[in-house]
Amino acid sequence: LEPKQPQEQLFQNGCVFDAWTYVSSLITSAKQEIILVDNYAHESVLALFAKRADGVTATIHTRYTMKFTTDLSKFNEQYPDKAVKYIQLSQKNHDRFLIIDSQVYLLGNSLKDMGHTLTAVILTGFTPEEVISKLK
């Protein structure tokens, strides 16, 4: 049996590695899909998403930046079996969400900044469909 992830985590300032390993464990626990909603996606997110199991799809909803879309293009070119789908956010969103299969986590910070400052990760009762439908 795999250990269950805690439903909430709180990382104090400077706990960058602890936050990274926690999010990494969420990513590797995915069986079907991973969806990230984060205005500030970054190449480090691609490194996390590369850890997912074979056959697990990944989608990132983020704002457009030339740097990220270039990084994503190069990642997808090199790792076609781990390709990540990009959907441009039509508006800025304050909250960040990480969806692992049917579970929706509210992130207190962008994935790239997890643990740099006080950061919470909370398992919500929302469905993925509820969150994604609100992005339009």
N, C-alpha and C positions, 0 to 999 in steps of 0.2 A: 504494500500500500504506500502510495505517495503521501508525504505529510501535507496537510492543508496549509494554505497561505493564511496568515493573519488577515482579518477583515479590515484592519486599519494599522497604519504605521506612522510614526512621527520621528523625523530625523532632525537632530539639532544642527546648528551651524557647523560646517566643516565635516560632516559625515558623508562625504562624497562617495567613498567606496561602499559604505553600508547601503546607501540609497541605490547605487549602481547595481550591486549584487541583488538587492531586493527586486528591482525592476527587471533585471536579467532573469531572475527565477520566475517572475510572472510571464515573461516572454517565452521562456522554454517550457512553461506548463501548457501553453496553447495547443489545442488539438485540431482546431479548424481554421480560426481566423484571428487576426489582430488588427484593430483599427485604432489609430491615434488621431485625436483632434487637438492640435497644438499650433498656435500662431507662429511659433518660433522653432520649427523643426530644423535639424542641424545634422551634419554628417555623423555625429556620434549616435544619433537615432538609428541610422542605417547599420552601424556596427552592432547595436543591440538587436535589431531585426534580423540580422544575419544569423543569429543564434537560434532562431526558431526551427522547429522540426520540419523535415521535408513534408511538402503537401499543405502546409499552413499558409494561407494567403495573408497578405499584409497590405494595408491601405493607410495612407497618411493624408489627412485633411489639414492643410496649412496655407498660409499666405504665400504669394509668389515672391520669390527672390531668385535672381539669376544664379547666385552661388549655390543655393540648395538644389535647384533644378539641374544645374550642371553636375553636382555631386551625385544626384539621383540617377541621371542619365549614365554616368560612368559606372556606378554601382550595378545598374540593371544590365549594362552591356557586358560587364565581367561576370556577373552572377545571374544569368537568365533563369536558372531554376529557383532563385530566391528573389526574383523581381518584385519590386514594391510599386504599387499603384499610387499615383498622386492625384489628389482632387484639390483644386484651388478653393480656398474659403472665399465666399462672396463678401464676407464682413469679418471684422475683428471680433473675436470671442474672448471674454475674460477668462473663463474656466477652461481647463484642459481635461481631457478624458482619455483613458486608455481602456479599450474594450478587448477583453480576452474571451473569446468564444461568446458566451451569453452574459458574462459578468462585466459590469461597467464600474471602473474605478475613477474617482475624482482625484485629480492631481493638483496639489497646491502650488506646483511650479512646473515649468517646462521640463521635459525629460533631460534636456541638455544642462539644466541648472540644478537638478535634484541634489540635495544635500549641501549645496553651497550656503544656503540660508535655511532657517527653520521651514521644514516642508512636511506636509501631511499627504498621505495616500489613503483614501477611504473607499471601501467597497460600497456602492450605492444600491438602491433598489430599482433603479431605472433599467429599462430594457435598451439594448442597442438601437432598436428602431425608434424609441422615444428621442434619444439623443440625436441620431442622424437626421430625423425628420425636422428637427429644430434648426438645423444648419442652413436650410434652404431659404 
